[in-house]
Amino acid sequence: MRSHLAPRRHGPQGLWPWLSLPASLTAALRRAYGSDPRWPRAELLASGRRRASRVEAEQLGLHRQSRIFWREVLLHGPDPLRPAIWARTSFAVSAIGRGLRPLTRHGSRPIGNTLFRHRRLRRGPVQIHCAPGYGPRRRWWRHSLLWRGNTRVLVIEHFLPDLPVWRGRGRN
């Protein structure tokens, strides 16, 4: 659900740097968790191959019957019971043979570093969204597309209540 609010005007001040970060959230989370290379960790919730939803097909430029690879994770620091971000990555199964195979083998490692170190993938604008609600019940998320030619990767990131305090971008 897309917000009709001006996010910068209505977004929580401490959340805005996370929402608007054009680079990978992984480096910023690592900095927020004290630069320890063990954090953040990605708890794999599910992954696999399936038919694209209408929205995924539209975002990825695919036919409705196309198959995608998808992966959902919770990113967290030292306490796995306090996740900071729920993230979902998806792309066409046909893209696996075009350089995206490493994205299917990440397990408990965050995928952000791999995506942003991929020399040929370019990121489009970050779209910021807000689910209905007031005060702390309002939930913020963002999505963006990375692409190379006709190959697209959809990244969706929901910011959870246990997101750490912003400590800067970290390395790109």
C-alpha positions as CSV (number, residue, x, y, z in Angstrom):
1,M,0.0,0.0,0.0
2,R,1.6,3.3,-1.1
3,S,1.5,6.3,1.2
4,H,0.0,9.5,0.0
5,L,2.0,11.3,2.6
6,A,5.2,13.2,2.0
7,P,7.4,10.6,3.7
8,R,10.2,13.1,4.8
9,R,7.6,15.3,6.4
10,H,5.7,12.6,8.1
11,G,8.3,9.8,8.6
12,P,9.8,9.4,12.1
13,Q,13.1,11.4,12.2
14,G,15.1,8.4,13.4
15,L,13.8,6.2,10.6
16,W,14.3,8.6,7.7
17,P,18.1,7.8,7.2
18,W,17.2,4.1,6.9
19,L,14.3,4.7,4.5
20,S,16.2,7.0,2.2
21,L,19.6,5.2,2.1
22,P,20.4,4.6,-1.6
23,A,22.9,1.9,-0.8
24,S,22.7,-1.5,0.9
25,L,21.2,-1.6,4.4
26,T,23.6,-4.4,5.4
27,A,26.6,-2.0,5.8
28,A,24.5,0.5,7.8
29,L,23.2,-2.4,10.0
30,R,26.7,-3.6,10.6
31,R,27.7,-0.1,11.7
32,A,24.6,0.1,14.0
33,Y,25.5,-3.2,15.6
34,G,29.1,-2.1,16.3
35,S,31.0,-3.0,13.1
36,D,31.1,-6.7,14.2
37,P,31.3,-8.7,11.0
38,R,29.0,-11.4,12.4
39,W,26.1,-8.9,12.4
40,P,23.7,-8.5,10.8
41,R,22.7,-12.1,10.3
42,A,19.9,-13.1,7.9
43,E,17.5,-15.7,9.3
44,L,16.1,-17.5,6.3
45,L,12.3,-17.7,6.5
46,A,11.7,-19.2,3.1
47,S,12.9,-19.3,-0.4
48,G,12.2,-21.2,-3.6
49,R,10.7,-21.0,-7.0
50,R,7.1,-20.2,-7.9
51,R,4.9,-18.4,-10.3
52,A,5.2,-14.6,-10.1
53,S,2.3,-12.7,-8.5
54,R,0.7,-10.0,-10.6
55,V,2.7,-7.3,-8.8
56,E,6.0,-9.2,-9.1
57,A,5.4,-9.8,-12.8
58,E,4.6,-6.1,-13.3
59,Q,7.7,-4.9,-11.3
60,L,10.0,-7.5,-12.9
61,G,8.7,-7.0,-16.5
62,L,7.6,-10.6,-16.8
63,H,4.6,-12.4,-18.1
64,R,2.1,-13.4,-15.5
65,Q,2.9,-17.1,-15.9
66,S,6.7,-16.6,-15.5
67,R,8.5,-18.3,-12.7
68,I,10.6,-16.5,-10.1
69,F,13.1,-17.3,-7.5
70,W,12.3,-15.6,-4.1
71,R,13.9,-15.4,-0.7
72,E,12.5,-13.9,2.5
73,V,14.7,-13.2,5.6
74,L,14.7,-11.4,8.9
75,L,17.8,-9.3,9.4
76,H,18.9,-9.2,13.1
77,G,21.8,-8.4,15.3
78,P,23.0,-10.4,18.3
79,D,19.5,-11.1,19.6
80,P,17.6,-13.2,17.0
81,L,14.3,-12.4,18.8
82,R,14.7,-8.7,17.9
83,P,14.7,-8.6,14.1
84,A,15.3,-5.2,12.5
85,I,14.2,-5.7,8.9
86,W,12.1,-8.2,7.0
87,A,13.3,-8.4,3.4
88,R,12.2,-10.2,0.3
89,T,14.2,-10.5,-2.9
90,S,12.8,-11.9,-6.1
91,F,13.9,-12.3,-9.8
92,A,13.0,-14.4,-12.8
93,V,14.3,-18.0,-12.7
94,S,15.7,-17.4,-16.2
95,A,18.1,-14.8,-14.7
96,I,19.9,-17.5,-12.6
97,G,21.9,-18.4,-15.6
98,R,22.6,-14.8,-16.4
99,G,24.8,-14.1,-13.4
100,L,22.3,-14.2,-10.4
101,R,23.0,-17.8,-9.3
102,P,25.0,-16.6,-6.2
103,L,21.8,-14.9,-4.9
104,T,20.2,-18.4,-4.6
105,R,22.9,-19.7,-2.3
106,H,23.1,-17.2,0.6
107,G,21.6,-19.1,3.5
108,S,22.1,-17.0,6.7
109,R,24.2,-14.3,5.0
110,P,22.6,-11.0,4.0
111,I,22.2,-10.7,0.3
112,G,22.7,-6.9,0.2
113,N,26.5,-7.0,-0.1
114,T,26.3,-9.3,-3.0
115,L,23.7,-7.2,-4.8
116,F,25.6,-4.0,-4.4
117,R,28.9,-5.4,-5.3
118,H,27.6,-6.9,-8.5
119,R,29.4,-4.8,-11.1
120,R,26.7,-4.8,-13.7
121,L,23.5,-4.3,-11.6
122,R,22.2,-0.7,-11.3
123,R,19.7,0.4,-8.8
124,G,16.6,2.4,-9.7
125,P,15.0,4.9,-7.3
126,V,13.9,3.8,-3.8
127,Q,10.2,3.9,-3.4
128,I,9.1,4.6,0.2
129,H,5.7,3.4,1.5
130,C,3.8,3.7,4.7
131,A,1.0,1.3,5.9
132,P,-2.0,2.9,7.5
133,G,-1.8,3.6,11.2
134,Y,-0.9,6.3,13.7
135,G,2.2,6.8,15.8
136,P,4.1,3.6,16.5
137,R,1.5,1.5,14.7
138,R,2.4,3.1,11.4
139,R,4.7,0.7,9.5
140,W,7.3,1.9,7.0
141,W,8.8,-0.1,4.1
142,R,10.5,0.5,0.8
143,H,11.1,-1.3,-2.5
144,S,13.5,-0.8,-5.4
145,L,14.6,-2.5,-8.6
146,L,18.1,-3.4,-9.6
147,W,18.7,-4.2,-13.2
148,R,21.1,-5.1,-16.0
149,G,19.5,-5.1,-19.4
150,N,16.3,-7.0,-19.2
151,T,17.3,-8.7,-15.9
152,R,15.6,-7.2,-12.9
153,V,15.8,-7.9,-9.1
154,L,13.0,-6.7,-6.9
155,V,14.0,-5.9,-3.3
156,I,11.4,-5.1,-0.6
157,E,12.4,-4.1,2.9
158,H,10.1,-3.6,5.9
159,F,11.5,-1.8,8.9
160,L,10.5,-3.5,12.2
161,P,10.2,-1.9,15.7
162,D,13.6,-3.3,16.8
163,L,15.6,-1.4,14.1
164,P,18.7,-0.1,15.8
165,V,19.6,3.6,16.1
166,W,21.1,5.0,12.9
167,R,24.9,5.2,13.2
168,G,25.7,6.2,9.6
169,R,26.0,4.5,6.2
170,G,29.0,2.3,6.8
171,R,30.8,1.4,3.5
172,N,28.9,1.2,0.2
